[in-house]
């Protein structure tokens, strides 16, 4: 019996790679009931973003800044994604996402200092040494830092789960930084790409799995930004059960998955691709996607950790190409 990793375990797996993982909830600009339906068309209309120094995000977190933030420290990858979309370079980061060619690239990323201590326990002294106006972290991982940062800077805990959350956070950061035009442009580009992808929805069945070994997990549209796109672009036969449970490879085999996307999250001395490790199980070879050579190892920095509109745009490009 293969047990799926909970979201918090998945965060820790990716964190051990000195990267960030899953994140939180921003202000969705569309009704959840409309957006949640796989058959509902994505609205490409973008409401104007108004600059502000105070806001309350969709999780009820209140943010108040005395001035427009110029020095922003990112403790997880969606922050880097959002800032890149807005044309802002983080003062420091805790993520490897910026080295991706569609962000700053390796050379550009080298100019951004890395916060020591790793994803789980970034050093408070190192964060504050950058004299940040704003620190953005993942609530369920970095919320514990709030007391240590209080009085020295503003800490914003985010907790995204779906693409609508990611759009909401993009809009919020654009409002606080005064990059309203950039935020509207980025949101428009993403919505347009998603609408185009769903108009050409594939009739093939797809699934995203993640992990480092046989203890893999399955991403669900209810709690994973990349997976939340899939009901709009393919048949995605997996939903959250709401509670921790155990899944078998036999159950995945029963879904007749045509295309598998694999996010390898190795840590410590572990190496090798997740798909290669699962290939040791005789059931793996019986999955239609495996038999037909439609298993795609994807960049976990983008697919599992980026979670912003730029990363999700890359996910759409790669997913739709594989689903044709």
C-alpha positions as CSV (number, residue, x, y, z in Angstrom):
1,X,0.0,0.0,0.0
2,X,1.5,3.3,-1.1
3,X,0.7,6.3,1.2
4,X,0.2,9.8,-0.2
5,X,2.1,12.7,1.3
6,X,0.1,15.3,3.0
7,X,0.5,18.9,1.9
8,X,2.7,19.7,4.9
9,X,4.9,16.6,4.2
10,X,5.1,17.7,0.6
11,X,6.3,21.1,1.8
12,X,9.0,19.6,3.9
13,X,10.1,17.3,1.1
14,X,10.6,20.2,-1.2
15,X,12.0,22.4,1.5
16,X,14.9,20.0,2.1
17,X,16.0,21.0,-1.4
18,X,16.5,24.5,-0.1
19,X,13.4,25.5,-2.1
20,X,9.8,26.3,-1.3
21,X,6.7,24.5,-1.9
22,X,3.0,24.9,-1.6
23,X,1.4,28.1,-0.7
24,X,-1.8,30.0,0.1
25,X,-4.8,31.9,-0.7
26,X,-5.2,35.3,-2.3
27,X,-8.3,37.4,-3.1
28,X,-10.1,35.6,-5.9
29,X,-11.7,38.0,-8.3
30,X,-14.4,35.6,-9.4
31,X,-17.0,33.5,-7.6
32,X,-15.7,30.2,-6.3
33,X,-18.8,28.4,-7.5
34,X,-18.2,29.6,-11.1
35,X,-14.5,29.1,-11.1
36,X,-14.7,25.7,-9.4
37,X,-16.8,24.2,-12.2
38,X,-14.6,22.5,-14.8
39,X,-17.0,23.4,-17.5
40,X,-17.2,27.1,-16.7
41,X,-15.3,29.3,-19.1
42,X,-12.5,31.4,-17.7
43,X,-13.3,35.1,-17.8
44,X,-10.5,37.0,-19.5
45,X,-11.8,40.3,-18.2
46,X,-9.4,41.9,-15.7
47,X,-10.8,44.4,-13.1
48,X,-8.6,47.5,-12.5
49,X,-6.2,47.2,-9.6
50,X,-6.1,50.2,-7.3
51,X,-2.9,51.1,-5.5
52,X,-3.2,51.0,-1.7
53,X,-1.1,50.8,1.5
54,X,-3.7,48.7,3.3
55,X,-5.6,45.6,2.4
56,X,-7.1,42.4,3.8
57,X,-6.4,39.3,1.7
58,X,-8.8,36.4,1.2
59,X,-7.5,34.7,4.3
60,X,-8.4,37.7,6.4
61,X,-4.7,38.8,6.8
62,X,-4.5,42.5,7.2
63,X,-1.5,44.2,5.7
64,X,-0.6,47.9,6.3
65,X,2.5,49.5,5.0
66,X,3.7,53.1,5.8
67,X,5.2,53.4,2.3
68,X,5.5,51.6,-1.0
69,X,7.7,48.5,-0.3
70,X,11.1,48.7,-2.1
71,X,13.0,45.9,-0.3
72,X,11.0,42.6,-0.3
73,X,12.4,39.3,1.0
74,X,10.8,36.1,-0.3
75,X,10.6,33.0,1.8
76,X,8.8,30.9,-0.7
77,X,8.7,30.7,-4.5
78,X,5.3,32.2,-5.2
79,X,6.6,35.5,-3.9
80,X,9.5,35.3,-6.4
81,X,7.0,34.5,-9.1
82,X,4.7,37.4,-8.3
83,X,7.6,39.9,-8.0
84,X,9.0,38.8,-11.4
85,X,5.6,39.3,-13.0
86,X,5.6,42.8,-11.6
87,X,9.1,43.6,-12.7
88,X,10.5,43.6,-9.2
89,X,13.7,41.7,-8.2
90,X,13.5,40.4,-4.6
91,X,16.1,41.7,-2.2
92,X,16.7,38.2,-1.0
93,X,15.0,34.8,-1.4
94,X,14.7,31.3,-0.1
95,X,13.9,29.7,-3.4
96,X,15.6,28.4,-6.5
97,X,12.9,29.4,-8.9
98,X,14.6,32.6,-10.1
99,X,17.3,30.5,-11.7
100,X,14.8,29.1,-14.2
101,X,15.3,30.5,-17.7
102,X,11.8,32.0,-17.7
103,X,12.5,34.1,-14.6
104,X,16.0,35.7,-14.0
105,X,18.1,32.8,-15.3
106,X,21.1,31.5,-13.6
107,X,23.2,34.6,-14.0
108,X,20.4,36.9,-12.8
109,X,19.5,34.7,-9.9
110,X,23.1,34.9,-8.6
111,X,22.6,38.6,-7.9
112,X,19.8,37.8,-5.4
113,X,21.1,36.7,-2.0
114,X,19.9,33.4,-0.5
115,X,18.6,33.4,3.1
116,X,20.5,30.8,5.0
117,X,18.8,28.2,7.3
118,X,16.8,26.4,4.6
119,X,13.1,26.6,3.8
120,X,11.8,25.3,7.1
121,X,14.0,27.5,9.4
122,X,15.3,30.6,7.6
123,X,17.5,32.7,9.9
124,X,15.7,35.7,11.3
125,X,18.9,37.6,11.7
126,X,19.7,37.1,8.0
127,X,16.3,38.2,7.0
128,X,16.5,41.4,9.0
129,X,20.0,42.1,7.8
130,X,18.5,43.0,4.4
131,X,16.4,45.7,6.1
132,X,13.2,44.6,4.3
133,X,10.1,46.7,4.1
134,X,8.1,43.5,3.6
135,X,8.7,39.8,4.1
136,X,6.5,37.3,2.4
137,X,6.3,33.7,3.6
138,X,4.2,30.6,3.6
139,X,1.8,30.7,6.5
140,X,1.9,27.1,7.6
141,X,5.7,27.0,7.5
142,X,6.8,30.5,8.3
143,X,4.0,31.8,10.4
144,X,6.1,31.0,13.5
145,X,8.6,33.7,12.4
146,X,6.0,36.5,12.9
147,X,6.8,37.3,16.6
148,X,10.5,37.5,15.8
149,X,9.9,39.9,12.9
150,X,7.3,42.0,14.6
151,X,8.4,45.6,15.0
152,X,11.3,45.3,12.6
153,X,9.4,44.7,9.4
154,X,6.0,43.7,8.0
155,X,5.4,40.0,7.6
156,X,2.8,38.7,5.2
157,X,1.8,35.0,5.5
158,X,0.3,33.6,2.4
159,X,-1.5,30.2,1.9
160,X,-2.4,29.6,-1.8
161,X,-4.1,26.4,-2.9
162,X,-5.7,27.1,-6.3
163,X,-4.9,29.2,-9.4
164,X,-7.6,31.7,-8.3
165,X,-5.7,32.2,-5.0
166,X,-2.5,32.9,-7.0
167,X,-4.3,35.5,-9.1
168,X,-5.6,37.1,-6.0
169,X,-2.2,37.4,-4.4
170,X,-0.8,38.8,-7.6
171,X,-3.4,41.5,-7.5
172,X,-2.8,42.3,-3.8
173,X,1.0,42.6,-4.2
174,X,0.5,44.8,-7.3
175,X,-1.7,47.1,-5.3
176,X,0.8,47.4,-2.4
177,X,3.8,48.0,-4.7
178,X,2.0,50.4,-7.0
179,X,2.7,48.0,-10.0
180,X,-1.0,48.1,-10.9
181,X,-0.5,48.1,-14.7
182,X,2.0,45.3,-14.5
183,X,-0.4,43.3,-12.3
184,X,-3.3,43.8,-14.7
185,X,-1.1,42.8,-17.7
186,X,0.2,39.6,-16.0
187,X,-3.3,38.6,-15.0
188,X,-4.7,39.2,-18.5
189,X,-1.9,37.2,-20.1
190,X,-2.5,34.2,-17.7
191,X,-6.3,34.3,-18.1
192,X,-6.1,34.5,-21.9
193,X,-3.7,31.5,-21.9
194,X,-6.0,29.5,-19.7
195,X,-9.1,30.4,-21.7
196,X,-7.3,29.3,-24.9
197,X,-6.2,26.0,-23.3
198,X,-9.7,25.1,-22.1
199,X,-11.2,25.9,-25.5
200,X,-9.0,23.1,-26.8
201,X,-9.6,20.8,-23.9
202,X,-8.1,17.4,-24.3
203,X,-10.2,14.2,-24.0
204,X,-7.2,12.4,-22.5
205,X,-6.9,11.5,-18.8
206,X,-4.1,13.2,-16.9
207,X,-2.6,13.0,-13.4
208,X,0.2,14.7,-11.4
209,X,2.1,12.7,-8.9
210,X,4.9,13.9,-6.7
211,X,7.5,12.6,-4.2
212,X,11.0,11.2,-3.8
213,X,10.3,7.4,-3.7
214,X,7.5,4.9,-3.5
215,X,5.8,7.1,-0.9
216,X,4.5,9.4,-3.6
217,X,1.4,11.6,-3.5
218,X,-1.2,12.7,-6.0
219,X,-1.9,16.4,-6.5
220,X,-5.5,17.4,-6.2
221,X,-7.3,20.3,-7.8
222,X,-8.6,21.4,-4.4
223,X,-5.2,22.0,-2.9
224,X,-2.6,22.3,-5.6
225,X,-2.4,25.3,-7.9
226,X,-1.0,23.3,-10.9
227,X,-3.6,20.6,-10.5
228,X,-6.4,23.1,-10.2
229,X,-5.8,24.0,-13.8
230,X,-6.3,20.4,-15.1
231,X,-10.1,20.0,-14.9
232,X,-10.3,22.8,-17.4
233,X,-7.8,21.3,-19.9
234,X,-8.2,17.5,-19.5
235,X,-10.0,14.7,-17.7
236,X,-8.4,14.7,-14.2
237,X,-9.8,11.7,-12.3
238,X,-8.6,12.6,-8.8
239,X,-10.1,14.7,-6.0
240,X,-9.3,15.3,-2.4
241,X,-10.9,13.0,0.0
242,X,-10.7,15.6,2.7
243,X,-8.9,13.4,5.1
244,X,-5.5,11.6,5.2
245,X,-5.9,8.2,3.5
246,X,-3.9,5.6,1.8
247,X,-3.8,4.9,-1.9
248,X,-2.5,2.0,-3.9
249,X,-0.8,1.9,-7.2
250,X,-3.6,-0.4,-8.2
251,X,-6.0,2.5,-7.7
252,X,-4.0,4.7,-10.1
253,X,-3.9,1.9,-12.6
254,X,-7.7,1.7,-12.4
255,X,-8.0,5.3,-13.5
256,X,-6.6,4.5,-17.0
257,X,-4.3,7.5,-17.0
258,X,-3.2,8.5,-20.5
259,X,-0.6,11.1,-19.5
260,X,1.4,11.3,-16.2
261,X,3.2,14.3,-15.0
262,X,5.9,13.6,-12.4
263,X,7.4,16.0,-9.9
264,X,10.5,14.5,-8.4
265,X,11.3,15.9,-4.9
266,X,14.6,14.4,-3.7
267,X,16.4,15.5,-0.6
268,X,19.5,14.6,1.4
269,X,21.6,12.1,-0.4
270,X,18.6,10.8,-2.4
271,X,18.8,11.1,-6.2
272,X,17.2,9.8,-9.3
273,X,13.8,10.5,-10.8
274,X,10.6,9.4,-9.1
275,X,9.4,7.7,-12.3
276,X,12.6,5.6,-12.5
277,X,12.1,4.5,-8.9
278,X,8.5,3.6,-9.4
279,X,9.5,1.6,-12.5
280,X,10.7,-1.1,-10.1
281,X,7.1,-1.9,-9.2
282,X,5.6,-4.3,-11.8
283,X,2.3,-2.4,-11.6
284,X,3.9,0.8,-12.9
285,X,4.4,-0.7,-16.4
286,X,0.7,-1.5,-16.7
287,X,-0.4,2.1,-16.5
288,X,-1.5,3.3,-20.0
289,X,0.7,6.4,-19.8
290,X,3.7,4.3,-19.0
291,X,3.0,1.7,-21.7
292,X,2.6,4.5,-24.3
293,X,5.6,6.5,-23.2
294,X,3.6,9.5,-22.0
295,X,5.3,10.0,-18.6
296,X,6.7,13.5,-18.3
297,X,9.2,14.4,-15.5
298,X,8.5,18.1,-14.9
299,X,10.4,20.8,-13.1
300,X,9.2,20.8,-9.5
301,X,10.5,24.3,-8.9
302,X,7.9,25.5,-11.4
303,X,5.1,22.9,-11.1
304,X,5.1,22.3,-7.3
305,X,6.6,25.4,-5.9
306,X,6.2,28.4,-8.2
307,X,2.4,28.6,-8.0
308,X,2.2,32.1,-9.4
309,X,0.8,33.2,-12.7
310,X,4.1,32.9,-14.5
311,X,4.8,29.4,-13.3
312,X,1.2,28.4,-14.0
313,X,1.6,29.7,-17.5
314,X,4.6,27.4,-18.0
315,X,2.6,24.5,-16.6
316,X,-0.2,25.2,-19.1
317,X,2.3,25.4,-22.0
318,X,3.9,22.1,-21.0
319,X,0.7,20.3,-20.1
320,X,-1.2,21.2,-23.2
321,X,1.7,20.2,-25.5
322,X,1.8,16.8,-23.8
323,X,-1.9,16.3,-23.9
324,X,-2.3,16.8,-27.6
